[in-house]
């Protein structure tokens, strides 16, 4: 069905949306790395232990701090 097939993304669109990969081994705690993805910048921040502790202080401001619905893929977990 040509009409239905027209809704599938083109090869160019599929490659533009492909997962990005980066070597994060050289990112020190507290540093940020910027990567391009789909023509837009993506920022990766390696938090320090102090920064991670600070997140606990703002937990009350979160919309659903006790959420059990996991939205992060396994490979994107913060330590």
C-alpha positions in Angstrom: 0.0 0.0 0.0 1.9 3.1 -1.2 -0.2 5.5 0.9 0.6 3.6 4.2 4.2 3.2 3.2 4.5 7.0 2.9 4.1 7.3 6.7 7.3 5.3 7.4 10.4 7.5 8.1 12.9 7.9 5.3 16.4 6.4 5.7 17.8 9.9 6.3 15.3 10.4 9.1 16.1 7.0 10.6 19.8 7.7 10.6 19.3 11.2 12.1 17.4 9.7 15.0 19.9 6.9 15.6 21.3 6.6 19.1 24.4 8.7 19.8 27.4 7.2 21.6 30.3 8.9 23.4 33.3 8.0 25.4 32.5 9.4 28.9 35.7 8.0 30.4 37.5 11.3 30.2 34.7 13.4 31.8 35.8 14.3 35.3 33.2 14.8 38.2 31.7 18.2 37.8 32.5 18.5 34.1 30.0 18.7 31.3 30.3 17.3 27.7 28.2 18.6 24.8 27.4 16.2 21.9 25.4 16.9 18.7 22.3 14.8 18.2 19.8 15.4 15.4 21.3 18.8 14.9 20.8 19.8 18.5 23.2 19.9 21.4 22.9 17.3 24.2 24.6 18.0 27.5 26.0 15.3 29.7 27.0 16.3 33.2 28.9 14.0 35.5 27.8 15.0 38.9 30.0 15.1 41.9 29.0 13.3 45.1 28.2 16.8 46.6 25.9 17.5 43.6 24.2 14.2 44.1 23.6 15.0 47.8 22.1 18.4 46.8 19.5 16.6 44.7 18.0 15.2 47.9 17.4 18.7 49.2 15.0 19.5 46.3 13.2 16.2 46.3 10.1 18.0 47.9 9.9 20.3 44.8 9.5 17.4 42.4 6.1 16.7 41.0 6.3 13.0 41.8 9.4 12.2 43.9 8.3 8.7 44.9 7.4 7.7 41.3 7.9 4.1 40.7 7.5 4.6 36.9 11.0 4.3 35.6 11.6 6.5 32.6 15.4 6.2 32.2 16.9 3.4 30.1 19.3 1.1 32.0 22.3 2.6 30.1 21.4 6.2 31.3 21.4 5.5 35.0 23.1 7.9 37.4 25.3 6.0 39.9 
